[in-house]
Amino acid sequence: MKFSVLGPAGTFADAAAKAYLKTQPLTNVTFDYHPTFDQVYQAVSGDNLGLLPLENQLDGYVSATLQRLQTANVTEIGEVTIPVDFGLVANVADLQQIKRLYVQFKTEGQCQKLLSTIPNVQIITTSSKMISLEKFQSGQPGDAAIIPQSQMGDLSAPLMMDNVADQDDNSTRFIVFKSRRAHLDRLAQQTLVTDQFKAPLFVTPAFNDHPGTLYNILGYFAASQLNLVALMSLPTKTQLGVYSFYLEVSGTRDQQADLFKTLERMAANYQVHPLGYYAV
């Protein structure tokens, strides 16, 4: 089995994939590393697995992932959350001597306190923290990078700063998925291995927005006593002002029938795009 993740080896995505495998009875797994979100998504086929970051504790949801899930033919089969922290390395003696800083696009929002102390630095965003490290190592005087804290012990540089995230208790949640469209009838037949579930989905109003649209959508879950744990709006890109709603619903094993009856009722009035149903 191939497991496609953001690479190279040593990224938080790599650590998350390995943490997920410790909880699963899977064997003969080969890691398949890719530098970009789109390449990870495109690499997953058949019974192989993919993993992408979904949410960071400090910087919120990862739009690059949500935008793919909005129209993707995937089935999420699980999630994993790992702690994340970052260090800074620079080939100068002082922060104020840094000219260029390589930082992964999502990491930038988690290190605002540090960045506020060096406002004149040129920030160059990258697709992964390990690529930031590679850019720094092959760079020139004045370069710096924010990298995984786990890599700091293997490096030597004139300036090294540990734990530069805005707060210590930072974490990122990743989703694990297969490349097959999720269908409500098939998901409803699954048996949970724990008592708790999570069901992510997109709901898109069939017509233009009107007063009470979101209220009506949320009312389905309230009436069924289902817990809504996430709500995000994304443009459908068909025209200005038209949005889809990303939702995550949680509940217990004995609410499984209620969940799928509710989603079937919603599908009569809205475009319902299920993404998965899995134990947490």
Secondary structure, DSSP 8 states (H G I E B T S, - for coil): -EEEEESSTTSHHHHHHHHHHTTS---S-EEEEESSHHHHHHH--TT-EEEEEEEETTTEE-HHHHHHHTT---EEEEEEEEE--EEEEESSSSGGG--EEEEETTTGGG-HHHHTT-TTSEEEEES-HHHHHHHHHT--TTEEEEEEGGGGGG---SEEE---SSSSS-EEEEEEEESS---HHHHTT---SSSEEEEEEEEEESS---TTHHHHHHHHHHHTT-EEEEEEEEE-SSSTT-EEEEEEEEEEGGGHHHHHHHHHHHHTTEEEEE-B-EE-
